[in-house]
Amino acid sequence: MSPRDFGGDFEELDELFSDPEDRRLAAILTSVQAPEVTADPAFRSQLRRELMQEAWGRSERRRRKGGGAFWRALFTPPGFAWAGAVAGVVMIALVVVALSHGPGRDGTVYVTYNVDPIHPVAAVQPIEVKFSQPMDPTSTQAAVQITPATQVNFQWTDPTTLKITPASGSFAPNTQYTVNIAPTVAKTATGAAVPAVKPALFTVAPTPSPVPTPSATPSVSPTPPAAISGEHQVASGSASAMAWLPDGSALLYIAGDGRLMKASASGSAPPVAVAGPGVLRFAVSPDGSTAIFASAGAVSTVGVDGSKPNQLAAVATLAVGWSADKPEYVTDSSVVTPTGEVKLDHALAAGSAVALSPDGSRLWYGGHVLDLTSKKVSDWPSPPPTFLAWSPDSQRVLYSNASGLAVAAFDGSSPVTVSGSVVSGASWSRASLIVYSGGGGLRAIDLTAAPPNDEQVAAGEYSQPVLAPAGQNLAFARSGGIWAARLLKGTTASSAAPLDKAAAVVTSFMQARAGGSADQAQGFLDAQGRRDFTTQGGPQLLRSTTPKLSRSFTVLSGSTASGARFVERLVLADAAGKDVDQLDETLTLVTDPSGAILVDHAVDGAAFAYGGGPAVLAVTRDGNSYKVEFDSDLTPASVAGGIRLVDAAGKPLALQPSVQGRTLTLPAPAGAGPIRLVVLPGLKDKNGHGAAVEYDLDLSALAPGAAS
């Protein structure tokens, strides 16, 4: 724009703005006009001239009086420019001084990181540590502490920035790390020791899981299936008591010679002794790893593989059971629970039934029910009926009387007759299904029908029937032997749960739980699954108090006779988001009659501290070897004494393991039957730290041919 475009008096602008560029800018700004202004151009020019003249006149009057010369000069455009320049120089000088002397002028070193607790990072992302002063590389690298223990490489990109990368090329997935600078170890370039600084806390995102090979879709049979199939003998001889492991993979029973035995559901291997002889009664723990058993003068526990026998007390007992994952037992005068002893206020009549409920919260004894928490006793009418079984949720009792078979609440209220048959042995391991032997065969009662529907499933000898808590496996006695079969009537066919689709269901189920959506999570449970998550001492669907579920991931997945099995690691965090505890939860998924894949069974393992030594993250099978991934880099010399593979009898198998960083490879023994992985505290990470507790993992879902 040229001066002629202005339309005002440039003599006045010459006196106000000595610099030509300033005058040009003033002309440009003054000439700008809004589109909506429609005033007369002559009026605008005259008004502008008068305003400029008035402003200059006032300035001249102040100048003649001799006051404000400095401030007038300061607030002219040249004065403003010089003042801004001086202020800029002062600010730059202050920044230079601050950086040269460290924050706060006291030598304090500040540390920042490129990670945080909220945003998961990729396993291959380097960790950058930024210091506010140049650092001494040797002492700084020696001060870096990483948990879980990880071998790392260091690279200085400049005197203040340290890049940390794992020697293996990646951090462990599904793992929360802490990076700390040990106090007073790291030094600045000038030799000043760095005091304690805030550590970095970050979580590595999970590695995308490979999609399991889809199972072949079974063809639909045009005719209704049989009610029972696959009958086969699993052991010879008689049994005084039988109980399935929770997932239906094996059966425990007391043989005629008093030994506690274990038989596989398939019957493919000979039964193995777990304890005894002299076993009178037993009960399997909710996670299926341990049994409590009683002999004539003692009560003990033992692993279901026969390992780790442990006598609890030298005392005669009348009943044994479990309260969550802790054993409890009944003497002639009291109940010994994990939290203390509860006295019985009624004498036990000779020959009367004594039975602890499945969750260990109640005791039936001689027509009385004792609540072990409130100590309240509910007295049933006299004479008491014949006790047969507790309901899976410990809320009801199955019994027989002169009218037949009946169900009532634990306090005797709301009785319902469910069958008029004469009963010889009954099993109530499913919330809605009771099986019993009577009327010349095997019968089943559907409790969801109104009234309950009692019908014969199969004719023949089916004494002492016991239905597995999950899947379709049924055990019974016949002709001096112990038999197993698949009960199709009223149960869910576990074999129809493809592993790839079940994996997607598990992911959605765990996301709903972590997000606190109870209704959504319950939509992934069948009746048996809901029973597991509402049983006292059982797994928690949602956690309302800290530590809360922050995330989860799959440790192991595969198929078993009872359905698709997933071992999920639940990671629990405190209010600040720091992982503090973790536990394994075993989920069994089946397909219901409508085709929906649902969680049919859930069992929690014991919680253990997060970051307490090397922890297993994932186990897979590749041909003839097991691959075990840990969260920490391992000390190779500790592997021989820290890792075991044991067979169904609890016998350690010969191993030739190899280790690379945090990955352990174990040969899979041929024809060894069910295998368990045992990690002992003797296994050390690179810093020499061992696990605080022993860790056991059932690998049967990874057996050849098990995966779908």
Steps between C-alpha positions, in 0.01 A plus 500: 500500500635844415455819708240629260269214601480631853275803459627682813771755588840328482665807651335407828615133467854621419518674833358201694696226315854586400570158342365462141401137558298601809321765296425245228359256758287778653366578156409136440327459839317828471370418153334173606123529499227249586268401217189599690606866547313728255582848636582780253872500399531873549361469852749227583795704376392809692443306824837333477675836444331661799588211732865508397518874549346477848745230606799698375377817668482336837849361454638843417338660808661239729837554330491881548426454871819286521343196674497132400773525238646158590167318515379672181809384320470155651144450379566614147548214247882533501496497879288189506741329262807581714321390819402166341854438383643567845240269663584220252872526578429483872277188460759319288769576755284362782433174309870455426590553864227258615612226263866540583440475874220233497135542602446710805871613514558223759636233265179293505480251215158433353421181308222442245402191301326430172261251669225524761271264698193577290602429142627149414811493284614263229735223605773636269476865611825631656475680833645852494621661822550877473713678762500875559883507510777322312572169672795271559414194283677231706347582838158573350479164322607324820213674683225380266279233662232318298231274648425226390869425455596564138835504320517833314724705273573871549547775243561871563346709226638819662656582841155524662302220328540127569324242282435155655418194285467133604791282391248250361348768278169534683347530844271226630139551385217533754750620759526812715856630536664740744811696399677661794820702544672380819553797737850656520645250249455702181715813469483807283781591263634730772508215754191589707306196631137477394259440793179297481284574197153382407511163316330426169205261499369359173318197362595315184207430272412137424643339191221428250394142564515259209153394397456129575420281204120485474345168583303312241130565541333175600220382276152510644349161564149462363403274792489588872822400682511229762468605864831338598798389294858382513472264796838357594671359807767719661596280799432158644373428850252683718496859628358628827505863381563679170552863396599663173761771470315828429575491126398134462843389379556236769316310772615449860360205693565288809586148389406185685842487671456851641732680261402831345538444125490719192369380162495697177163568341604317186627195687801498266750458786490283814376675816770638729509513879468843658494406871434216738419228577256573781321795338145538636377813321633782284410825323658673200601867518308749282797542266543123465864498612473353851296251700432495872457147638441333833634174640426335834698746711611781275391756243738599219527670163673377185535614140265312269813370331618352831755773569550710814319289764447701818336393826280776641413338833510170683129479566203287395257678268141460386511721190753691292465783251625835376430863583615679185854368457552404866425156650257446787380196689247384760577316822245355743472834680596781264574623150856614436481779241779716351395781735460301821306227677120494518346284772203272432209558738320176415630151570553285193271198489664173406492442123364846418623674184760775534577710191666835434346711223702546178613849596575399859257751648247255650491160668223240497512277806220278620210720383665828597668756274771719654595826328874521563507877454205613712514191731121473460349150508193403297316197640310278256183315610554178692559234396737648244492381139781305334759748377623439143681808370553874519410718203802641313434849641471371860151649534285184478495139616403187309347231724270200495203416719191282487362704209809464281767749404469866606686831500477772766683812608789438740279591798231250395261755355336488156513122451420368151457134411691438177453125462297218644770245420694291743852643486831316505776761469458855370724775362423871497798668335302725263267775616208376291569127466492209744595148392427189705474124477151363541214324325732260323726754337649848492257787547532878470295778657476832317446763773429777248167343410187574703439259655848341484519242223620151606571258217708192429818562302616141454404155621747271672748515784616852582582487872656796683466742205721810521475776238800727442449870590587595141455323169315172458711240679306261721651234728315202643558154644412187305584128539798547730653782301499877464362630174473835322278631223373820345161612626333685213161551662482840669871581456696711257718340236844641571656358184301748291687804636757592229815644654521800268144611573536423870808728509291792371238433769767499772634833375156663511423344837819631659456846346151524650636408843790745483254768390272433798201387292340222705199456273714467190738255672214283626378469142802279431412249778276196492317382814802309626730795434269736690502256790880504510514880509236530773631226729654631820877474475484446123631728226385863500323627192574863591728638768346793686798572726869549432698338369276489194527316172705720268567259214527133410665276244504136398776282645385176337218386276395164358224243487419227750228240533292751696529789254729781390729592789663838557734593782461876538742713702310764696717799591381708795605863550482744789327839488807658338495248215803304618475123455522333842347150473422239237323166483408238244136428423416184305195532274323214323279596205232289337228545241140507618209348299439833324859507371625773734849451647487567873718473809386182672756476779745734675760435768738751658851414608680660792613860460870580498691826511573684178869541426603238758756321283463334159136435408361288216327710232409240238540132422457354153583172335693485176523144375695301757597785729344745744589867475474691830520881494594685822481868588867509607829402343608177670826383656576188291679322784181507712278324245600144591393549862207729436289328233314168509270308272309238702273221382158399633664314789704805602824347374751750352586430138849517357565837339752664273382861510652787306469867587544816297430826681153461647397203279528143626462199269414158643473174307150347520533140627334246274216295645528646851128574541388816685789737566539785748755780483649586839703819552691492828648794695840370392448650155676839506481808282817672377521694828486184711140540617284188522124464512354527849266202452483187288298532179319201344330488160305212347617443142246233406321740265820512294525123457532374141158495340345705782501832318225552254 
